[in-house]
Amino acid sequence: MFEWLSTRGNRIVNESGQTITLTGFGLGGYLNWENFITGFPGTEGELRRALLDEMGSESFRVFFDRFEECFFDAADARYLASLGTNSVRLPINYHHLEDDARPFAIKTTGLEKIDRALRLCEDSGLYLILDLHTLPGAQNQHWHCDNPTHRALFWDHPHFQDRVVNLWVSLAERYRDRPAIAGYNLINEPADPSGQKLFPYYRRLACAIREVDLRHMLFLDGNKYGTDFSMFEEPLDNTVYAPHDYPLAGISQETRFPGMVKGEWQDAAAVRRQFLRRSEYPLANNLPIWVGEFGVQFTGNPEMDRERLSLLQEQLDVYREYGASWSLWTYKDIGLQGIQVLPPESSYLRTTADVRAAKERLGVDSWGGTDTHIRNIIDPVAALLESECKGFDPFPWGTERWTALLIRNIMFSEALLPRFAKAFNSITPNDAEQLASCFAFDACRERTELAGLLHRALSAN
């Protein structure tokens, strides 16, 4: 049923030489938890420790086992296929595959979770792309790689780098004969501050993988969270290049499209310019492009959400024009971006409502949150840094976002996390199963306007 995919010039092709445009969704929140997807403050590792303390081991196990059964199941795979998409990106936290206390020992339980996702995709005719979303030591400075600090230590420690080589070789050995896996997305959103370590490390990973698996495509994100390929050298064989493409007008609760954002007019022309800028390397070298992430944040305001959909349409039109494959972020969540979302009456949303309201007041989530209520705190800090530390320009996006990261996503998040965990205090295994079941396909609602847009766009392809 599945033909092997490979690259040919700037195209992805099947064994018959036909061009295949990969289209689909990322399964954010499934095997890699992110705070805006499931509503908690902070990072997955901190969350799991806090929940275990409050829930007890049995309820904790039941909750996460049931969650993984529900979040992506046969009904979800069939639904994605019904939209006309042909692929799924599977983000993976390395903790499913390896414990820090036992580095280099691959966990069969994690492999079995990937096997299950692969079977579900195969049964619905969907290709699967394995995405190592969280690396030991943290490959970037933010919460979505389970980093509780603002330092990407992965780039400074050979031990972490050796472990990731071992992870990918182990995965390649297991899946080298499975054509339903389109390929391996080696590192999600790397952020190497030096800019000098990323491409040599990609080359090392590619060489190690090719010793055991010559057939699967590799997918490479650019530096600075998938936005910068300027440090890349010679193209690698059978490799797809994966810019991430979030226009500013779509990733804030206040911005309009078209409209002025941070001093720049955001319209269809700006959307095109950003894609071309971030894709300059593959375009210049006649290489295939897969936009590994893009998407908008929905606001609940009907007029603004129509604008967000028009922004998505502009992006899809540009991708079609340039023959780019794509993976929309993200499939399912509590309401910010997903095409399947939890309804307001969900018991999970009711259980977490108090803390999610506090998150909003404190501006805890930089992705989907707002700092409106805490500008009186952040502005003086930013002004003091500007006056006392002239020339300070922290990687990757400067003082303003660095300050927000430290105050909102680390300090306030750490302080609020125990309050979130308390909502699950001493719940029974049955209660834990019911809360996790809120993420099942039948318990969620479709974002129908987004589904209609995708139906039309995929039909046009």
VOGU-3710 file (C-alpha; in Angstrom, 3 decimals, decimal comma):
1> mfewlstrgn> 0,000/0,000/0,000  2,796/2,423/0,860  5,506/3,250/-1,618  8,915/4,401/-0,511  9,359/8,152/-0,712  12,590/9,873/-1,676  13,818/13,198/-2,978  14,478/14,068/-6,603  15,637/17,611/-7,207  13,183/19,865/-5,405
11> rivnesgqti> 10,472/17,206/-5,239  9,437/14,327/-3,024  8,568/11,358/-5,233  7,251/7,836/-4,829  8,763/4,716/-6,385  6,916/5,441/-9,627  8,483/8,887/-9,855  5,224/10,695/-9,132  5,467/13,895/-7,121  4,084/13,527/-3,602
21> tltgfglggy> 3,189/16,628/-1,623  3,047/15,706/2,038  0,165/17,418/3,832  -0,985/16,913/7,377  -0,874/17,817/11,039  1,566/17,615/13,914  0,354/15,614/16,905  1,495/18,177/19,451  0,600/17,229/23,024  0,499/13,479/22,402
31> lnwenfitgf> 3,979/12,128/23,161  5,339/15,585/23,930  3,188/17,722/26,240  3,071/21,494/25,740  1,465/23,937/28,119  -0,965/25,682/25,755  -2,182/22,362/24,344  -3,318/20,863/27,649  -3,475/23,981/29,837  -0,742/23,524/32,433
41> pgtegelrra> 1,998/26,023/33,369  5,676/25,266/32,736  7,257/22,175/31,193  6,245/18,561/30,817  8,923/17,197/33,120  7,961/19,555/35,928  4,277/18,807/35,338  4,717/15,049/35,561  6,655/15,323/38,824  4,008/17,605/40,349
51> lldemgsesf> 1,090/15,434/39,221  2,711/12,262/40,525  3,050/13,853/43,963  -0,609/14,937/44,006  -2,309/12,025/42,247  -0,361/9,064/43,544  1,255/6,456/41,338  -1,846/4,476/40,333  -4,020/7,433/39,284  -1,009/8,999/37,596
61> rvffdrfeec> -0,394/5,858/35,529  -4,064/5,502/34,599  -4,318/9,146/33,575  -1,368/9,132/31,191  -2,093/5,666/29,787  -5,674/6,636/29,043  -4,634/10,021/27,679  -2,321/8,398/25,139  -5,050/5,948/24,128  -7,523/8,794/23,611
71> ffdaadaryl> -5,487/11,635/22,175  -4,685/9,744/18,975  -6,725/6,699/18,110  -8,234/5,063/15,033  -11,034/7,651/14,836  -8,488/10,462/14,791  -6,462/8,844/12,027  -9,591/8,238/9,941  -10,664/11,841/10,457  -7,313/13,202/9,283
81> aslgtnsvrl> -7,509/11,019/6,190  -11,066/12,220/5,544  -9,805/15,815/5,365  -7,621/14,795/2,444  -4,295/14,948/4,295  -1,761/12,188/3,726  0,695/12,416/6,621  1,163/12,891/10,350  4,129/14,389/12,172  4,740/12,610/15,483
91> pinyhhledd> 6,556/14,800/18,050  8,387/12,669/20,628  9,861/13,583/24,000  13,071/11,597/24,398  11,933/10,536/27,885  9,624/8,010/26,216  12,708/6,352/24,737  15,364/6,794/27,406  15,668/7,617/31,116  18,273/10,117/32,255
101> arpfaikttg> 19,265/7,653/34,968  19,942/5,007/32,283  21,356/6,844/29,272  21,763/4,840/26,053  19,272/2,160/27,243  16,317/2,321/24,842  12,917/1,773/26,492  10,707/-0,749/24,712  7,607/0,978/26,087  8,453/4,090/24,062
111> lekidralrl> 9,061/2,080/20,915  5,713/0,377/21,371  4,005/3,786/21,504  5,572/4,695/18,166  4,565/1,281/16,789  0,962/1,976/17,790  0,921/5,384/16,112  2,432/3,842/12,988  -0,214/1,113/12,848  -3,004/3,675/13,209
121> cedsglylil> -1,555/5,768/10,401  -0,986/2,764/8,146  -4,577/1,609/8,640  -5,811/5,021/7,428  -3,332/5,417/4,581  -1,282/8,124/6,289  2,484/8,450/6,159  4,187/9,043/9,519  7,135/11,378/10,114  9,081/10,788/13,325
131> dlhtlpgaqn> 9,986/14,077/15,013  12,424/14,160/17,939  10,831/17,177/19,578  12,669/17,106/22,913  16,355/16,244/23,247  18,390/15,545/26,389  19,968/18,779/27,551  17,418/20,814/25,537  18,133/21,882/21,963  16,490/25,293/22,398
141> qhwhcdnpth> 15,666/27,760/25,128  11,913/27,213/25,536  9,283/25,104/27,263  8,293/23,081/24,198  11,502/21,049/24,360  10,842/20,393/28,073  13,496/22,932/29,065  12,917/24,312/32,596  15,692/26,882/32,105  16,598/29,344/29,350
151> ralfwdhphf> 19,814/27,538/28,378  20,126/25,063/25,507  22,734/22,819/27,102  22,550/20,193/24,360  25,026/22,139/22,224  27,677/22,272/24,962  27,775/18,652/26,128  29,027/15,768/23,944  27,262/13,362/26,297  23,851/14,688/25,247
161> qdrvvnlwvs> 24,866/14,676/21,596  26,073/11,062/21,789  22,775/9,998/23,319  20,780/11,509/20,449  22,956/9,707/17,912  22,147/6,495/19,771  18,426/7,328/19,802  18,269/7,926/16,063  20,350/4,874/15,181  18,048/2,761/17,354
171> laeryrdrpa> 14,956/4,188/15,661  16,461/3,754/12,201  17,342/0,132/12,920  13,792/-0,572/14,060  11,965/1,209/11,221  14,329/0,918/8,261  12,016/-1,512/6,467  8,786/0,459/7,029  7,902/2,585/3,978  4,870/4,066/5,783
181> iagynlinep> 7,375/6,157/7,696  8,125/8,997/5,309  11,263/9,956/7,185  12,987/11,283/10,245  12,700/14,896/11,461  16,006/14,877/13,333  15,751/17,896/15,665  12,723/20,086/16,241  13,465/23,829/16,272  17,163/23,757/17,140
191> adpsgqklfp> 18,613/26,972/18,554  22,410/26,778/18,565  23,603/30,177/19,877  26,947/29,888/18,100  25,414/28,911/14,764  28,500/26,755/14,208  27,494/23,424/15,738  24,170/22,614/14,123  25,119/21,660/10,582  28,171/19,538/11,569
201> yyrrlacair> 25,928/17,723/14,028  23,276/17,137/11,361  26,018/15,688/9,155  27,099/13,398/12,007  23,523/12,216/12,587  22,988/11,606/8,882  26,163/9,507/8,620  25,194/7,421/11,650  21,664/6,827/10,370  22,863/5,963/6,855
211> evdlrhmlfl> 24,998/3,170/8,250  21,803/1,296/9,138  19,107/2,908/6,965  19,742/4,108/3,414  16,140/4,597/2,341  14,289/6,969/4,644  14,300/10,691/3,975  15,747/13,071/6,545  13,935/16,287/7,468  16,124/19,142/8,737
221> dgnkygtdfs> 14,887/22,225/10,607  16,899/25,422/10,343  18,570/27,117/13,291  16,758/29,716/15,442  13,643/27,576/15,752  13,485/26,484/12,129  13,906/29,957/10,628  17,585/30,196/9,605  19,485/27,934/7,178  22,287/30,433/6,504
231> mfeepldntv> 24,912/28,266/8,217  24,089/25,152/6,178  26,806/23,877/3,861  26,488/21,238/1,136  23,046/19,619/0,772  22,689/16,144/2,247  21,406/13,226/0,162  17,708/12,303/0,264  16,975/15,206/2,588  14,042/17,605/2,882
241> yaphdyplag> 14,447/21,067/4,401  11,884/22,114/6,995  11,360/25,804/7,722  8,836/26,748/10,388  6,587/29,572/9,277  4,537/31,535/11,803  3,669/35,065/10,582  3,510/37,509/13,497  -0,049/38,527/12,687  -1,278/35,020/13,521
251> isqetrfpgm> 0,499/34,348/16,819  -0,830/37,019/19,150  -4,247/37,487/20,656  -4,313/41,194/19,719  -2,960/41,393/16,164  -5,030/41,826/13,009  -4,523/40,536/9,483  -3,874/42,552/7,507  -2,488/44,970/10,070  0,550/46,558/11,666
261> vkgewqdaaa> 2,627/44,250/13,905  5,828/45,461/15,592  6,207/48,248/13,083  5,694/46,082/9,988  2,587/45,886/7,840  1,423/42,266/7,728  -0,475/41,327/4,592  -0,335/38,702/1,842  2,907/40,169/0,515  4,491/39,945/3,976
271> vrrqflrrse> 3,418/36,299/4,280  5,114/35,539/0,972  8,288/37,443/1,914  8,644/35,541/5,168  8,275/32,167/3,482  10,819/33,094/0,804  13,259/34,411/3,383  13,034/31,315/5,552  13,197/28,998/2,512  16,059/30,773/0,764
281> yplannlpiw> 18,523/27,896/1,202  16,366/25,081/-0,259  15,035/27,328/-3,009  18,527/28,446/-4,035  19,777/24,850/-4,072  16,721/23,287/-5,782  15,849/21,189/-2,727  12,474/19,961/-1,449  10,681/21,990/1,222  8,401/20,719/3,976
291> vgefgvqftg> 7,008/23,462/6,199  7,269/21,449/9,387  5,140/23,855/11,399  2,800/26,721/10,694  -0,543/27,778/12,074  -2,521/30,537/13,714  -3,921/31,158/17,160  -7,689/31,477/17,273  -9,150/34,140/19,533  -12,854/33,420/19,911
301> npemdrerls> -13,602/36,726/18,186  -15,451/35,757/14,958  -14,090/38,671/12,918  -10,490/38,134/14,038  -10,746/34,392/13,499  -11,934/34,957/9,926  -8,808/37,061/9,461  -6,688/34,210/10,853  -8,244/31,806/8,371  -7,502/34,203/5,528
311> llqeqldvyr> -3,868/34,300/6,705  -3,747/30,490/6,592  -5,220/30,562/3,099  -2,467/32,935/1,970  0,151/30,573/3,359  -1,356/27,508/1,707  -1,513/29,350/-1,619  2,199/30,207/-1,374  3,121/26,639/-0,429  1,178/25,278/-3,395
321> eygaswslwt> 2,874/27,765/-5,711  6,326/26,595/-4,627  5,474/22,905/-4,361  6,126/22,851/-0,609  4,826/20,070/1,592  3,437/21,085/4,975  2,383/20,021/8,456  -0,088/22,235/10,319  0,456/22,811/14,035  -1,449/21,397/15,816
331> ykdiglqgiq> -4,148/18,716/15,538  -5,876/18,715/18,947  -5,835/21,018/21,974  -8,006/22,821/24,512  -8,886/25,565/22,036  -6,021/27,704/20,788  -4,962/26,102/17,494  -6,428/22,641/17,036  -8,894/21,473/14,453  -10,260/19,170/17,169
341> vlppessylr> -10,790/20,962/20,494  -12,274/20,236/23,888  -15,774/21,741/24,336  -16,310/24,265/27,162  -18,346/21,768/29,212  -15,445/19,288/29,316  -14,731/18,071/32,849  -11,013/18,510/32,162  -11,572/22,186/31,360  -13,778/22,628/34,423
351> ttadvraake> -11,155/20,987/36,642  -8,388/23,260/35,376  -10,423/26,456/34,890  -9,207/28,271/38,002  -5,527/27,839/37,208  -5,966/28,610/33,532  -7,582/31,901/34,533  -4,592/32,627/36,767  -2,299/31,820/33,839  -4,110/34,433/31,802
361> rlgvdswggt> -3,783/37,059/34,533  -0,073/36,341/34,983  0,643/36,099/31,263  2,250/32,712/31,850  1,979/31,313/28,312  3,927/33,311/25,774  2,271/31,134/23,111  -1,378/32,079/23,133  -1,209/34,155/26,302  -1,005/37,891/26,761
371> dthirniidp> 1,099/40,125/28,979  -1,626/42,797/29,133  -2,121/42,402/32,889  1,583/42,457/33,800  3,044/45,195/31,631  3,505/47,210/34,816  6,022/44,565/35,901  7,759/43,741/32,633  8,128/47,255/31,232  10,217/48,629/34,132
381> vaalleseck> 12,492/45,576/34,021  13,006/45,961/30,280  13,659/49,697/30,699  16,202/49,058/33,462  18,040/46,520/31,328  18,056/48,931/28,420  19,561/51,732/30,507  22,047/49,710/32,560  23,074/46,963/30,121  23,396/48,721/26,796
391> gfdpfpwgte> 24,328/46,388/23,976  22,934/43,328/25,755  21,278/41,244/23,040  20,504/37,711/24,278  20,043/34,935/21,732  17,808/34,379/19,869  15,368/37,353/19,893  16,733/40,067/22,113  16,051/41,597/25,506  12,273/41,998/25,372
401> rwtallirni> 11,471/38,349/24,677  14,300/37,168/26,949  12,774/39,146/29,817  9,333/37,727/29,105  10,755/34,201/29,031  12,384/34,553/32,435  9,455/36,279/34,154  6,435/34,704/32,508  7,484/31,261/31,306  9,874/30,374/34,116
411> mfseallprf> 9,313/32,377/37,315  5,520/32,669/37,190  5,109/29,203/35,677  7,124/27,507/38,406  5,149/29,343/41,078  1,787/28,439/39,531  2,464/24,780/38,758  1,733/23,465/42,296  -1,659/25,151/42,106  -2,405/23,358/38,850
421> akafnsitpn> -1,350/20,013/40,300  -3,545/20,555/43,381  -6,581/20,368/41,107  -5,736/16,659/40,676  -5,072/15,996/44,362  -5,909/12,445/45,410  -8,276/11,763/42,513  -9,253/8,141/42,071  -8,067/6,047/39,133  -11,625/6,177/37,798
431> daeqlascfa> -11,619/9,983/37,987  -8,224/10,059/36,288  -9,529/7,885/33,456  -12,570/10,129/32,974  -10,446/13,292/32,838  -8,088/11,763/30,285  -11,050/10,566/28,224  -11,993/14,212/27,616  -9,368/14,159/24,849  -11,004/11,307/22,927
441> fdacrertel> -12,173/12,078/19,387  -15,861/11,628/20,211  -15,536/14,014/23,178  -14,009/16,814/21,078  -15,510/19,297/18,619  -14,365/20,112/15,131  -13,308/23,646/14,252  -15,526/23,535/11,207  -14,278/26,709/9,513  -10,708/25,390/9,549
451> agllhralsa> -11,848/21,987/8,298  -13,667/23,650/5,405  -10,616/25,700/4,479  -8,438/22,587/4,409  -10,964/20,622/2,380  -10,961/23,359/-0,242  -7,182/23,785/-0,230  -6,490/20,066/-0,520  -9,042/19,673/-3,289  -7,231/22,422/-5,189
461> n> -4,002/20,420/-4,944
//
